[in-house]
Amino acid sequence: MQATRAVPPAFTGDADTDMACVSSVVGHVHERGYAHHIERLMVLGNLALTAGVDPQAMTE
């Protein structure tokens, strides 16, 4: 499977989510411009991987 999907709106703060883990990490990014590497890896990275999100889109 190729990862070609766009970044989910919940990851950018453009949509609400019922996933507390995603909401928390996105909130940290918006508040501080930073998220701990564990949050990035275990929450955003794993969800992006399983959803087939384009890795380059995640870095942008």
PyMOL Python script that loads the backbone (N, CA, C, O; Angstrom):
from pymol import cmd

cmd.read_pdbstr("""\
ATOM      1  N   MET A   1       0.846  -1.182   0.000  1.00  0.00           N
ATOM      2  CA  MET A   1       0.000   0.000   0.000  1.00  0.00           C
ATOM      3  C   MET A   1       0.890   1.243   0.000  1.00  0.00           C
ATOM      4  O   MET A   1       1.874   1.320   0.736  1.00  0.00           O
ATOM      5  N   GLN A   2       0.535   2.185  -0.815  1.00  0.00           N
ATOM      6  CA  GLN A   2       1.273   3.434  -0.839  1.00  0.00           C
ATOM      7  C   GLN A   2       0.561   4.466   0.009  1.00  0.00           C
ATOM      8  O   GLN A   2      -0.666   4.568  -0.005  1.00  0.00           O
ATOM      9  N   ALA A   3       1.341   5.221   0.739  1.00  0.00           N
ATOM     10  CA  ALA A   3       0.787   6.261   1.600  1.00  0.00           C
ATOM     11  C   ALA A   3       0.612   7.530   0.776  1.00  0.00           C
ATOM     12  O   ALA A   3       1.580   8.235   0.494  1.00  0.00           O
ATOM     13  N   THR A   4      -0.610   7.810   0.399  1.00  0.00           N
ATOM     14  CA  THR A   4      -0.881   8.955  -0.474  1.00  0.00           C
ATOM     15  C   THR A   4      -1.993   9.858   0.056  1.00  0.00           C
ATOM     16  O   THR A   4      -2.306  10.875  -0.563  1.00  0.00           O
ATOM     17  N   ARG A   5      -2.575   9.510   1.160  1.00  0.00           N
ATOM     18  CA  ARG A   5      -3.691  10.306   1.679  1.00  0.00           C
ATOM     19  C   ARG A   5      -3.225  11.626   2.269  1.00  0.00           C
ATOM     20  O   ARG A   5      -2.093  11.754   2.736  1.00  0.00           O
ATOM     21  N   ALA A   6      -4.113  12.595   2.237  1.00  0.00           N
ATOM     22  CA  ALA A   6      -3.827  13.912   2.816  1.00  0.00           C
ATOM     23  C   ALA A   6      -3.833  13.825   4.345  1.00  0.00           C
ATOM     24  O   ALA A   6      -4.363  12.878   4.927  1.00  0.00           O
ATOM     25  N   VAL A   7      -3.241  14.817   4.969  1.00  0.00           N
ATOM     26  CA  VAL A   7      -3.236  14.892   6.435  1.00  0.00           C
ATOM     27  C   VAL A   7      -4.679  15.096   6.914  1.00  0.00           C
ATOM     28  O   VAL A   7      -5.364  15.992   6.422  1.00  0.00           O
ATOM     29  N   PRO A   8      -5.145  14.291   7.854  1.00  0.00           N
ATOM     30  CA  PRO A   8      -6.514  14.437   8.352  1.00  0.00           C
ATOM     31  C   PRO A   8      -6.730  15.814   8.989  1.00  0.00           C
ATOM     32  O   PRO A   8      -5.841  16.322   9.673  1.00  0.00           O
ATOM     33  N   PRO A   9      -7.894  16.420   8.772  1.00  0.00           N
ATOM     34  CA  PRO A   9      -8.179  17.728   9.357  1.00  0.00           C
ATOM     35  C   PRO A   9      -8.037  17.762  10.881  1.00  0.00           C
ATOM     36  O   PRO A   9      -7.718  18.810  11.443  1.00  0.00           O
ATOM     37  N   ALA A  10      -8.266  16.652  11.547  1.00  0.00           N
ATOM     38  CA  ALA A  10      -8.106  16.612  13.009  1.00  0.00           C
ATOM     39  C   ALA A  10      -6.646  16.816  13.411  1.00  0.00           C
ATOM     40  O   ALA A  10      -6.373  17.318  14.501  1.00  0.00           O
ATOM     41  N   PHE A  11      -5.701  16.432  12.541  1.00  0.00           N
ATOM     42  CA  PHE A  11      -4.282  16.608  12.834  1.00  0.00           C
ATOM     43  C   PHE A  11      -3.852  18.063  12.706  1.00  0.00           C
ATOM     44  O   PHE A  11      -2.870  18.475  13.322  1.00  0.00           O
ATOM     45  N   THR A  12      -4.572  18.835  11.921  1.00  0.00           N
ATOM     46  CA  THR A  12      -4.199  20.232  11.692  1.00  0.00           C
ATOM     47  C   THR A  12      -5.002  21.195  12.563  1.00  0.00           C
ATOM     48  O   THR A  12      -4.724  22.394  12.589  1.00  0.00           O
ATOM     49  N   GLY A  13      -5.993  20.670  13.272  1.00  0.00           N
ATOM     50  CA  GLY A  13      -6.840  21.517  14.101  1.00  0.00           C
ATOM     51  C   GLY A  13      -8.012  22.094  13.338  1.00  0.00           C
ATOM     52  O   GLY A  13      -8.753  22.924  13.865  1.00  0.00           O
ATOM     53  N   ASP A  14      -8.189  21.654  12.080  1.00  0.00           N
ATOM     54  CA  ASP A  14      -9.286  22.154  11.257  1.00  0.00           C
ATOM     55  C   ASP A  14     -10.580  21.386  11.467  1.00  0.00           C
ATOM     56  O   ASP A  14     -11.607  21.724  10.879  1.00  0.00           O
ATOM     57  N   ALA A  15     -10.539  20.363  12.295  1.00  0.00           N
ATOM     58  CA  ALA A  15     -11.740  19.578  12.595  1.00  0.00           C
ATOM     59  C   ALA A  15     -11.628  19.061  14.020  1.00  0.00           C
ATOM     60  O   ALA A  15     -10.531  18.835  14.530  1.00  0.00           O
ATOM     61  N   ASP A  16     -12.763  18.881  14.645  1.00  0.00           N
ATOM     62  CA  ASP A  16     -12.801  18.301  15.985  1.00  0.00           C
ATOM     63  C   ASP A  16     -12.627  16.791  15.888  1.00  0.00           C
ATOM     64  O   ASP A  16     -12.888  16.189  14.847  1.00  0.00           O
ATOM     65  N   THR A  17     -12.191  16.200  16.967  1.00  0.00           N
ATOM     66  CA  THR A  17     -12.066  14.748  17.038  1.00  0.00           C
ATOM     67  C   THR A  17     -12.498  14.282  18.418  1.00  0.00           C
ATOM     68  O   THR A  17     -12.342  14.997  19.407  1.00  0.00           O
ATOM     69  N   ASP A  18     -13.041  13.077  18.470  1.00  0.00           N
ATOM     70  CA  ASP A  18     -13.394  12.468  19.750  1.00  0.00           C
ATOM     71  C   ASP A  18     -12.212  11.714  20.349  1.00  0.00           C
ATOM     72  O   ASP A  18     -12.306  11.205  21.466  1.00  0.00           O
ATOM     73  N   MET A  19     -11.098  11.637  19.616  1.00  0.00           N
ATOM     74  CA  MET A  19      -9.909  10.956  20.121  1.00  0.00           C
ATOM     75  C   MET A  19      -9.130  11.918  21.011  1.00  0.00           C
ATOM     76  O   MET A  19      -8.503  12.859  20.524  1.00  0.00           O
ATOM     77  N   ALA A  20      -9.176  11.675  22.314  1.00  0.00           N
ATOM     78  CA  ALA A  20      -8.526  12.572  23.274  1.00  0.00           C
ATOM     79  C   ALA A  20      -7.025  12.670  23.030  1.00  0.00           C
ATOM     80  O   ALA A  20      -6.433  13.732  23.224  1.00  0.00           O
ATOM     81  N   CYS A  21      -6.403  11.566  22.606  1.00  0.00           N
ATOM     82  CA  CYS A  21      -4.957  11.588  22.380  1.00  0.00           C
ATOM     83  C   CYS A  21      -4.593  12.539  21.245  1.00  0.00           C
ATOM     84  O   CYS A  21      -3.636  13.304  21.366  1.00  0.00           O
ATOM     85  N   VAL A  22      -5.335  12.504  20.156  1.00  0.00           N
ATOM     86  CA  VAL A  22      -5.072  13.392  19.021  1.00  0.00           C
ATOM     87  C   VAL A  22      -5.373  14.835  19.404  1.00  0.00           C
ATOM     88  O   VAL A  22      -4.596  15.738  19.094  1.00  0.00           O
ATOM     89  N   SER A  23      -6.470  15.046  20.060  1.00  0.00           N
ATOM     90  CA  SER A  23      -6.843  16.394  20.490  1.00  0.00           C
ATOM     91  C   SER A  23      -5.774  17.004  21.386  1.00  0.00           C
ATOM     92  O   SER A  23      -5.440  18.182  21.251  1.00  0.00           O
ATOM     93  N   SER A  24      -5.243  16.209  22.292  1.00  0.00           N
ATOM     94  CA  SER A  24      -4.215  16.689  23.209  1.00  0.00           C
ATOM     95  C   SER A  24      -2.931  17.065  22.465  1.00  0.00           C
ATOM     96  O   SER A  24      -2.370  18.135  22.699  1.00  0.00           O
ATOM     97  N   VAL A  25      -2.470  16.196  21.577  1.00  0.00           N
ATOM     98  CA  VAL A  25      -1.234  16.470  20.839  1.00  0.00           C
ATOM     99  C   VAL A  25      -1.391  17.685  19.939  1.00  0.00           C
ATOM    100  O   VAL A  25      -0.512  18.547  19.903  1.00  0.00           O
ATOM    101  N   VAL A  26      -2.487  17.762  19.219  1.00  0.00           N
ATOM    102  CA  VAL A  26      -2.717  18.916  18.337  1.00  0.00           C
ATOM    103  C   VAL A  26      -2.794  20.191  19.167  1.00  0.00           C
ATOM    104  O   VAL A  26      -2.296  21.235  18.745  1.00  0.00           O
ATOM    105  N   GLY A  27      -3.408  20.119  20.333  1.00  0.00           N
ATOM    106  CA  GLY A  27      -3.465  21.271  21.224  1.00  0.00           C
ATOM    107  C   GLY A  27      -2.074  21.712  21.659  1.00  0.00           C
ATOM    108  O   GLY A  27      -1.788  22.908  21.713  1.00  0.00           O
ATOM    109  N   HIS A  28      -1.205  20.747  21.971  1.00  0.00           N
ATOM    110  CA  HIS A  28       0.177  21.083  22.350  1.00  0.00           C
ATOM    111  C   HIS A  28       0.901  21.780  21.207  1.00  0.00           C
ATOM    112  O   HIS A  28       1.615  22.758  21.426  1.00  0.00           O
ATOM    113  N   VAL A  29       0.723  21.285  20.002  1.00  0.00           N
ATOM    114  CA  VAL A  29       1.379  21.888  18.839  1.00  0.00           C
ATOM    115  C   VAL A  29       0.896  23.324  18.633  1.00  0.00           C
ATOM    116  O   VAL A  29       1.695  24.225  18.380  1.00  0.00           O
ATOM    117  N   HIS A  30      -0.406  23.525  18.743  1.00  0.00           N
ATOM    118  CA  HIS A  30      -0.951  24.873  18.540  1.00  0.00           C
ATOM    119  C   HIS A  30      -0.574  25.826  19.668  1.00  0.00           C
ATOM    120  O   HIS A  30      -0.356  27.014  19.426  1.00  0.00           O
ATOM    121  N   GLU A  31      -0.494  25.325  20.888  1.00  0.00           N
ATOM    122  CA  GLU A  31      -0.153  26.176  22.033  1.00  0.00           C
ATOM    123  C   GLU A  31       1.332  26.508  22.102  1.00  0.00           C
ATOM    124  O   GLU A  31       1.710  27.638  22.414  1.00  0.00           O
ATOM    125  N   ARG A  32       2.169  25.520  21.811  1.00  0.00           N
ATOM    126  CA  ARG A  32       3.610  25.674  22.012  1.00  0.00           C
ATOM    127  C   ARG A  32       4.447  25.565  20.746  1.00  0.00           C
ATOM    128  O   ARG A  32       5.645  25.845  20.763  1.00  0.00           O
ATOM    129  N   GLY A  33       3.811  25.155  19.641  1.00  0.00           N
ATOM    130  CA  GLY A  33       4.571  24.917  18.414  1.00  0.00           C
ATOM    131  C   GLY A  33       5.454  23.685  18.533  1.00  0.00           C
ATOM    132  O   GLY A  33       6.434  23.548  17.800  1.00  0.00           O
ATOM    133  N   TYR A  34       5.112  22.787  19.453  1.00  0.00           N
ATOM    134  CA  TYR A  34       5.945  21.625  19.742  1.00  0.00           C
ATOM    135  C   TYR A  34       5.096  20.520  20.362  1.00  0.00           C
ATOM    136  O   TYR A  34       4.139  20.786  21.089  1.00  0.00           O
ATOM    137  N   ALA A  35       5.458  19.300  20.068  1.00  0.00           N
ATOM    138  CA  ALA A  35       4.897  18.147  20.761  1.00  0.00           C
ATOM    139  C   ALA A  35       6.059  17.209  21.082  1.00  0.00           C
ATOM    140  O   ALA A  35       6.972  17.049  20.272  1.00  0.00           O
ATOM    141  N   HIS A  36       6.025  16.603  22.236  1.00  0.00           N
ATOM    142  CA  HIS A  36       7.066  15.666  22.662  1.00  0.00           C
ATOM    143  C   HIS A  36       7.220  14.562  21.618  1.00  0.00           C
ATOM    144  O   HIS A  36       6.254  14.211  20.940  1.00  0.00           O
ATOM    145  N   HIS A  37       8.416  14.019  21.486  1.00  0.00           N
ATOM    146  CA  HIS A  37       8.656  13.005  20.455  1.00  0.00           C
ATOM    147  C   HIS A  37       7.779  11.765  20.636  1.00  0.00           C
ATOM    148  O   HIS A  37       7.412  11.125  19.651  1.00  0.00           O
ATOM    149  N   ILE A  38       7.446  11.424  21.852  1.00  0.00           N
ATOM    150  CA  ILE A  38       6.559  10.278  22.075  1.00  0.00           C
ATOM    151  C   ILE A  38       5.165  10.569  21.524  1.00  0.00           C
ATOM    152  O   ILE A  38       4.542   9.697  20.918  1.00  0.00           O
ATOM    153  N   GLU A  39       4.679  11.780  21.729  1.00  0.00           N
ATOM    154  CA  GLU A  39       3.372  12.156  21.171  1.00  0.00           C
ATOM    155  C   GLU A  39       3.414  12.118  19.646  1.00  0.00           C
ATOM    156  O   GLU A  39       2.495  11.615  18.999  1.00  0.00           O
ATOM    157  N   ARG A  40       4.486  12.656  19.088  1.00  0.00           N
ATOM    158  CA  ARG A  40       4.607  12.663  17.629  1.00  0.00           C
ATOM    159  C   ARG A  40       4.682  11.252  17.076  1.00  0.00           C
ATOM    160  O   ARG A  40       4.007  10.924  16.100  1.00  0.00           O
ATOM    161  N   LEU A  41       5.503  10.417  17.699  1.00  0.00           N
ATOM    162  CA  LEU A  41       5.703   9.060  17.208  1.00  0.00           C
ATOM    163  C   LEU A  41       4.496   8.167  17.459  1.00  0.00           C
ATOM    164  O   LEU A  41       3.969   7.547  16.536  1.00  0.00           O
ATOM    165  N   MET A  42       4.064   8.108  18.710  1.00  0.00           N
ATOM    166  CA  MET A  42       3.048   7.135  19.088  1.00  0.00           C
ATOM    167  C   MET A  42       1.629   7.540  18.717  1.00  0.00           C
ATOM    168  O   MET A  42       0.794   6.677  18.444  1.00  0.00           O
ATOM    169  N   VAL A  43       1.347   8.819  18.703  1.00  0.00           N
ATOM    170  CA  VAL A  43      -0.017   9.259  18.385  1.00  0.00           C
ATOM    171  C   VAL A  43      -0.120   9.643  16.912  1.00  0.00           C
ATOM    172  O   VAL A  43      -0.789   8.965  16.132  1.00  0.00           O
ATOM    173  N   LEU A  44       0.537  10.722  16.541  1.00  0.00           N
ATOM    174  CA  LEU A  44       0.402  11.208  15.171  1.00  0.00           C
ATOM    175  C   LEU A  44       1.036  10.249  14.162  1.00  0.00           C
ATOM    176  O   LEU A  44       0.443   9.955  13.124  1.00  0.00           O
ATOM    177  N   GLY A  45       2.235   9.767  14.467  1.00  0.00           N
ATOM    178  CA  GLY A  45       2.923   8.880  13.528  1.00  0.00           C
ATOM    179  C   GLY A  45       2.199   7.571  13.298  1.00  0.00           C
ATOM    180  O   GLY A  45       2.016   7.155  12.154  1.00  0.00           O
ATOM    181  N   ASN A  46       1.784   6.915  14.376  1.00  0.00           N
ATOM    182  CA  ASN A  46       1.092   5.631  14.217  1.00  0.00           C
ATOM    183  C   ASN A  46      -0.257   5.776  13.534  1.00  0.00           C
ATOM    184  O   ASN A  46      -0.616   4.947  12.698  1.00  0.00           O
ATOM    185  N   LEU A  47      -1.002   6.805  13.870  1.00  0.00           N
ATOM    186  CA  LEU A  47      -2.286   7.009  13.194  1.00  0.00           C
ATOM    187  C   LEU A  47      -2.090   7.333  11.718  1.00  0.00           C
ATOM    188  O   LEU A  47      -2.837   6.847  10.870  1.00  0.00           O
ATOM    189  N   ALA A  48      -1.095   8.149  11.411  1.00  0.00           N
ATOM    190  CA  ALA A  48      -0.808   8.481  10.013  1.00  0.00           C
ATOM    191  C   ALA A  48      -0.392   7.234   9.245  1.00  0.00           C
ATOM    192  O   ALA A  48      -0.834   7.027   8.115  1.00  0.00           O
ATOM    193  N   LEU A  49       0.449   6.407   9.843  1.00  0.00           N
ATOM    194  CA  LEU A  49       0.901   5.186   9.193  1.00  0.00           C
ATOM    195  C   LEU A  49      -0.264   4.249   8.886  1.00  0.00           C
ATOM    196  O   LEU A  49      -0.393   3.755   7.766  1.00  0.00           O
ATOM    197  N   THR A  50      -1.100   4.011   9.871  1.00  0.00           N
ATOM    198  CA  THR A  50      -2.216   3.080   9.667  1.00  0.00           C
ATOM    199  C   THR A  50      -3.281   3.645   8.737  1.00  0.00           C
ATOM    200  O   THR A  50      -4.028   2.885   8.122  1.00  0.00           O
ATOM    201  N   ALA A  51      -3.362   4.972   8.626  1.00  0.00           N
ATOM    202  CA  ALA A  51      -4.350   5.598   7.748  1.00  0.00           C
ATOM    203  C   ALA A  51      -3.818   5.812   6.334  1.00  0.00           C
ATOM    204  O   ALA A  51      -4.577   6.193   5.443  1.00  0.00           O
ATOM    205  N   GLY A  52      -2.512   5.571   6.116  1.00  0.00           N
ATOM    206  CA  GLY A  52      -1.947   5.739   4.789  1.00  0.00           C
ATOM    207  C   GLY A  52      -1.698   7.186   4.400  1.00  0.00           C
ATOM    208  O   GLY A  52      -1.776   7.540   3.224  1.00  0.00           O
ATOM    209  N   VAL A  53      -1.394   8.031   5.396  1.00  0.00           N
ATOM    210  CA  VAL A  53      -1.134   9.444   5.131  1.00  0.00           C
ATOM    211  C   VAL A  53       0.257   9.597   4.514  1.00  0.00           C
ATOM    212  O   VAL A  53       1.213   8.957   4.951  1.00  0.00           O
ATOM    213  N   ASP A  54       0.355  10.434   3.516  1.00  0.00           N
ATOM    214  CA  ASP A  54       1.625  10.732   2.835  1.00  0.00           C
ATOM    215  C   ASP A  54       2.631  11.265   3.859  1.00  0.00           C
ATOM    216  O   ASP A  54       2.366  12.290   4.487  1.00  0.00           O
ATOM    217  N   PRO A  55       3.770  10.605   4.044  1.00  0.00           N
ATOM    218  CA  PRO A  55       4.753  11.062   5.035  1.00  0.00           C
ATOM    219  C   PRO A  55       5.248  12.486   4.792  1.00  0.00           C
ATOM    220  O   PRO A  55       5.457  13.236   5.746  1.00  0.00           O
ATOM    221  N   GLN A  56       5.438  12.869   3.531  1.00  0.00           N
ATOM    222  CA  GLN A  56       5.895  14.223   3.231  1.00  0.00           C
ATOM    223  C   GLN A  56       4.852  15.253   3.655  1.00  0.00           C
ATOM    224  O   GLN A  56       5.201  16.334   4.128  1.00  0.00           O
ATOM    225  N   ALA A  57       3.582  14.922   3.488  1.00  0.00           N
ATOM    226  CA  ALA A  57       2.508  15.835   3.912  1.00  0.00           C
ATOM    227  C   ALA A  57       2.539  16.022   5.422  1.00  0.00           C
ATOM    228  O   ALA A  57       2.245  17.110   5.917  1.00  0.00           O
ATOM    229  N   MET A  58       2.889  14.979   6.156  1.00  0.00           N
ATOM    230  CA  MET A  58       2.974  15.080   7.613  1.00  0.00           C
ATOM    231  C   MET A  58       4.101  16.009   8.035  1.00  0.00           C
ATOM    232  O   MET A  58       3.960  16.729   9.024  1.00  0.00           O
ATOM    233  N   THR A  59       5.208  16.011   7.319  1.00  0.00           N
ATOM    234  CA  THR A  59       6.321  16.875   7.694  1.00  0.00           C
ATOM    235  C   THR A  59       6.074  18.323   7.341  1.00  0.00           C
ATOM    236  O   THR A  59       6.622  19.225   7.975  1.00  0.00           O
ATOM    237  N   GLU A  60       5.262  18.550   6.344  1.00  0.00           N
ATOM    238  CA  GLU A  60       4.954  19.932   5.952  1.00  0.00           C
ATOM    239  C   GLU A  60       3.956  20.535   6.893  1.00  0.00           C
ATOM    240  O   GLU A  60       3.572  21.693   6.726  1.00  0.00           O
TER     241      GLU A  60
END
""", "prot")
cmd.dss("prot")
cmd.show_as("cartoon", "prot")
cmd.util.cbc("prot")
cmd.orient("prot")
